[in-house]
Amino acid sequence: MPELLDVRHLVKHFPVRRGLLGRRNAKVHAVDDVSFSLAENETLGLVGESGCGKSTTGFSILRLIEPTGGEVRFQGQNILMLDPEPLRRLRRKMQIVFQDPFGSLNPRLTVERIVEEPLLNHEALSAAARRVRVKETLEMVGLLPEHLTRFPHEFSGGQRQRICVARALVLRPKLVVGDEPVSALDVSVRAQVLNLLVELQRRLNLSYLFISHDLAVIRYVSHRVGVMYLGQIVELADVKAIYARPLHPYTRALLSAVPVPDPRRSRQRILIKGDVPSPIDPPPGCRFHPRCPEVMPVCLEQAPLTRAAELNHLVRCHLYDRHDVWNSPFPASTSDALNPSTQGGSA
Ligand code: SF4
């Protein structure tokens, strides 16, 4: 599949003001050296505990917040170098669906105005052509023409999220970032919205960066999965590999907590001790070392590098130090990443 998005060594730090004079003497390491690629028609799921940096990664990629460093290449173009006008033009290809369908819709606007707004900002269409596009898009997400004149408060949570999806798709983007798009919905409608997103991907050739803390949701929608911990991706692989053979101790612990839907089978729970450390002062060495059940002396001093532990399976952990380093320059595809001829170093 052709590459759509390459994220290379993305960094986002937030300054923290302390003291009477409000001096900046600390920073929150929200995202630290995050790299991945996303192909056309692919869904990459980003999963991790609350506060691990997955939403900040999504917002940084769209430049809804300005990254501190790194590169974000969309269709080969580094969008972090773009001036406001070219960025505005590119934004029509990159859209977002937020978690909260209640808060992200203007209660004073009708559905038609809400879904039409991106067209007014980005496309020179006549009023009649805009109405046709809005109607088509509403039909795609399972809403009816009579919904055009209604206001957000007249809809259920699932229908409001469908309006948000329609607003994101009305410009026919290539990439959609879903920031916990089903987390605020009742369980009964969650599956319907997920199925809708999967169907729309096929129909419109979309790529999704799908952000969620819910391992079951990520498994259902993703082709590949990146597991984040304290601002870093610690494991990245095809969805089947992650769920069948998790390699990183953090991923193993996360998956061990997922209930098995079979009373005859049980899974040994791996307990992680302590809380997630503060991102203002992340632990030295491996960031997971204060909580890791497999910690070794080297983990306290040296940060592990990302390595190709198996085919298409990257992991950031000293347990895999004998494997090849996955290194810059960032490869054109995951399979190239694992080709030794493109590696910049080895263990
Ligand atoms: Fe655990 Fe060490 Fe691996 Fe970190 S590098 S996850 S502390 S074994």
Boltz pocket constraint, residues with backbone or C-beta under 6 A from the ligand:
constraints:
  - pocket:
      binder: B
      contacts: [[A, 248], [A, 249], [A, 250], [A, 286], [A, 287], [A, 288], [A, 289], [A, 292], [A, 293], [A, 294], [A, 295], [A, 296], [A, 299], [A, 304], [A, 316], [A, 317], [A, 318], [A, 319]]
      max_distance: 6.0
